[in-house]
Amino acid sequence: MIKLENKKKGFVLAETLVIIIFILIIFTLLYNNITPLLGQYKEISYYDDLDTTYNVYQYKKIIESDSNYVNILNNDYYIINCSDLTNQTTCNNLNSILDFKEDDTLMFLKTKTETYKNDSNISDEIKKYLEYLTFKEDENILLLEHDGYISYITLSDTPKEFTSDYIKILTERKNKTCKTYVLEDGITYISGKNTCINFNYVWWSGKMWRITAIYPDGSIKMITDKNITNISFNYSKNSTYYDKETGTKSFVFQFLNEDFLDTLYNKGEDVIDYTKYWNTTMQSNQDISTKLVEEEETLIPTTISPIGLLNSYEYYKSYQNTYNVADGYLNRFTYWWLINRYSQEQPWDVIYDGNSNNSSTVNSFGIRPTIIIKPGIIFSGQGTYENPLTISYDYPKATQNDLLNSRYSGEYVKFDLDNTNTIYRIVSIENNSSKILSLKYATYDETNAETGETKTSTLKKFGLTNADITYGLGTTNDTWDYYLNNDWYNNLPFKNKLVMGTFYIGKISAGNLIYKLGICKRESIDTTKNCLTDETKRVETTFTGYVGLLRYGEMFATHLHQERNNSNTNKNTYLLTKYNTNCLALTNLGNIFISSSTELYNVQPVYYLNSNVKILSGSGTELDPYIISWLTRTWILVFLLL
């Protein structure tokens, strides 16, 4: 037998060595080139920070008005560092408007130049940032380093471009582990889980809003974070939001564009985009992921309806990036209306678990007003719930000793030295008095006759019999009206700040579910504003006292609990308005129902404050409410002496 020998062992070994060396070279190249990029990627959160982007835009406007601006443009790059005394005039101008610190750097740069790389006055972070970015050859930029954050804009940026880019920074970079937006037809829809979407909050006109979409022209759509009130959509079996042919307005249209619009700064005229429209087209199938067609007769211009609602497709886009509709950032576990029709008789709505539904127009669901902000409106802030975006056109900030009755519907209030830690919300300003709503239920102590144990309860009857449906006629502590205006009132630490107010007790019925009937006479319902200013057109049944309730359709007459962990415990809440021979109440899921007056439900007390109540501190938001004192000057002096 002949034995064959392998004479190519050396060649195989050489091949292996070549391959190993080749792999090592590739690995070295990757390590040296990719690792720095990974470091930069980790630092990306320090780039294009929201506040920094806003500041650099404001600085651009200041620099452009500076007499030295032409000289700046003649340089390949120019650094404005406020530790350099030669820049003091410019720095003083910057600091007079924004918080420009000594170690901040503002830098002009012609993007085609690289001469800045050898300048020791430019931080390594800025140099890394410029290597990270890709610029157009003909663009000049203005760059800011502030508190360790870096951002830039091109000198050709306009306010419209800035607004769009400003919001897109949030949608693209705030949370890299979550899907946060959907781009379709040039529209950026904010879409995702509630745990991921914490960058689109806006505080404006005393309300918290959520940005839902950014349009190609830079305009922005936003919706209130919570229900503002609860009302029926329209007359029975009429789901039309607004009839362009006849001019007929639904109840929802009237509330949004009469009652609610009046609570906005300058009625929204500075910010609302009057070139847009609301798509109310019918979508008569259960799949709301089908894009709405645009039909001329159902496109309602914002010139007619400055305020609107989301439609079914826009709501779908808000949770498209989630696996479970309940996780969507707009879901508040309450019922609320959408603007378009499912059929001629039923509009679309959102139910407590976040799913969309079609319901009877006579149901009373939540209203979440929606507006479209025109291009060019400048935002500032972080966009979080704790530090929401703000709009340049808004009510002036309150200062110490401002009267509370100079403030606005929706802002939050708290009494100092209040051990209950109760927060209140301004409902309206009436006859120079601030009408405020408690954001906690009224309570009382009840004693068990058998055991003698005392416990605190929030549940009590509206009336002793089914016929007792008019607030103010109670004669014992067993009913809310009597208890609130006697024992409850007498134990309030701030009762010296209250004045007696008039609470209007209207009545609605199956054929007349119009929310205006909560305060207006039947013949005055088409002239609500006259009704609110002309007492002769209001209902004659009233209660005059210190403690009342909200009426049906009033601002913030919606359920107190609109949180994501809403439980099914008894959180039903009485309203002031009557329904035929029954009462009206809100369920824990935010819809209104008809109830007997003898049921045990909660109430949220409403007060009128006297006209001399002053603000001590605070900004009026839920997390930073206005602080007002319940003490007189005499008592304050006594406390100080003690």
VENRA-V836087 format. One line per field, one symbol per residue. ss: DSSP state (a for helix, b for strand, c for the rest). psi: psi as a letter, one per 30 degrees, with the letter a starting at -180 (. if undefined). burial: 1 if it has 24 or more other C-alpha atoms within 12 Angstrom, else 0. A space follows every 50 residues. Layout:
ss: ???
psi: ???
burial: ???
This chain:
ss: ccccccccaaaaaaaaaaaaaaaaaaaaaaaaaaaaaaaaaaaaaabcca aaaaaaaaaaaaaaccccaaaaacccbbbbbcccaaaaaaaaaaaaaccc ccccbbbbbbccccaaaacccccaaaaaaaaacccccccbbbbbbbccbb bbbbccccaaaaaaaaaaaaaaacccccccbbbbccbbbbccbccccccc bbbbccbbbbbbbbcccccbbbbbccccbbbbcccccccccbccccccbc aaaaaaaaaaaaacaaaacccbccccbbbccccccccccccccccaaabb bccccccbcccaaaaaaaacccccaaabcccccccbbbbbbccccbbbbb cccccbbbbbcccbbbbccbbbbcccccbbccccccccbbbccccccccc ccbaaacccccbbbbccccccccbbbbbbbccbbbbbbcccccbbbbccc cccbbbbccbbcccccccccccccccccbaaaaaaaaaaaccccaaabbc bbbbccbbbccbccaaaacbcaaacccaaaaaacaaabcccbbbbccbcc ccccccccccccccccccccccbbbbbbbccbbbbbcccccbbbbccccc bbcccbbbbccccbbbbccccccccbbbccccaaaaaaaaac
psi: kkkkkjggeeeeeeeeeeeeeeeeeeeeeeefeeeeeeeeeegfffkhke eeeeeeeeeeeeeffkfgeeeefflelkkjkffjffgeeeeeeeffelij leglkkkkkjfflgfffgjffkleeeeeeeeelklkegkklkkkjkhfkk llllffkleeeeeeeeeeeefffejffkkflkkkhfkjkkkalefeihgg kkjkhglklkkfkklegflkkllkflkeakllealkhjgkekjfefgkkl eeeeeegdeeefflkhggfffkjgfalkjgkkjhlfjffkkkljkefgjj lffeiekallleeeeeffgeglfkeffkffkghlklklflkeaffklllk lfgflllklkffkjllkjkkljklkfkkllafgleeilllkejlkkkklk gkkeggalkflkkkklhjffhkklkjeljkhgkjjkkkglkkllkkkjfe fgkklklgkllelflffigjkfflflffleeeeegceeefgkfgfffllk lkkkjlkllefigkfffffklefgffieeeeffjffgllfjlkjafkall lkglkgilkejhlfhklgljgkkklekljcgllklklfgglklklkfglj llljkklkklfgklkealfglefilkkkkfkleeeeeeeee.
burial: 00000000000000000000000000000000000000000001111111 11111111111110000000010000111111000010011111000001 10011111111000010000011011101100000000011111110111 11111010111111111111111100001111000011111111111111 11111111111111101111111111111111111101111100000011 11111111111111101100111101111111100001000100000111 11011111111111111111110011111111111111111111111111 11111111111111111111111111111111111011111011101100 00111111111111110000011111111100111111111111000000 00000001111111000111111100111111111101100101101111 11111111100111111111110111011011000011101110111111 11111111111100000001111111111101111111111111111111 111111111111111111111100111111100000000000
